[in-house]
Amino acid sequence: MSGKISLIPTPIGNLEDITFRAVRYLQEADIIFCEDTRVSGKLLQHYQVSKPLKSLHAYNEHADISKIIEQCTQQNLHICYISDAGTPGISDPGYLLAKAAIEHNILLECLPGACAFVPALVISGLPIHEFKFMGFLPPKKGRKAKLELIAQEKCICILYESPHKINTLLKEISEICGPQTQISLSRELSKLFEETFRGAVQEIIEVIGERKLKGEMVVCINPNSKHDSK
């Protein structure tokens, strides 16, 4: 094998949520690729990491990966990849880089670390012995169909949602899965204003009311808990 690519989880909010090993890898890397240099630059500065930092995001991923693979193999480099927050490849860029590394017989590893849906699931209060992570729903086409599939699931389903769409998502869950469907909504995980709402989706809609929630959202849904309100 020639070269090495490491996927490094980064904090989802609190900068203390990074492992000693992750910091060491970043300090030892030849090049660090990231989703947004402005975001990652703050993290690297905090941990006094001074390495070449280049962007690799959803818009240039396809075009640049072949160059990265060539550079890694020809120069026998250790390349680290970090996303803005959490584990690369989990609703973030990283999959194509990992796939290309495997195809070119480059040593590939992913360090354990922060991932938003894990703490959200654990504190949801829902039965978590079996679950399905589904990431972000399609913005338009296929969205209703995906929610209809969730309504038929037998295990907990986990979704990510942006703050400006969360009210719409809750209403959709109520309409398609049923107003009494038990859910957990966590936001700002690991940050100062971390908050979790638990209960029937219709109750949470009423509790939130006109509040403009901020931060990325993790929604855990228990489709088995719905009741026929008719």
Secondary structure, DSSP 8 states (H G I E B T S, - for coil): ---EEEE--B-SS-TT-S-HHHHHHHHH-SEEEES-HHHHHHHHHHTT----EEE--TTTHHHHHHHHHHHHHHHT-EEEEE-SSB-TTSSSTTHHHHHHHHHTT-EEEE-----THHHHHHTS-S--SSEEEEEE--SSTTHHHHHHHHHT-SSEEEEEE-GGGHHHHHHHHHHHH-TT-EEEEEESTTSTT-EEEEEEHHHHHHHHTT----S-EEEEEEGGG-----
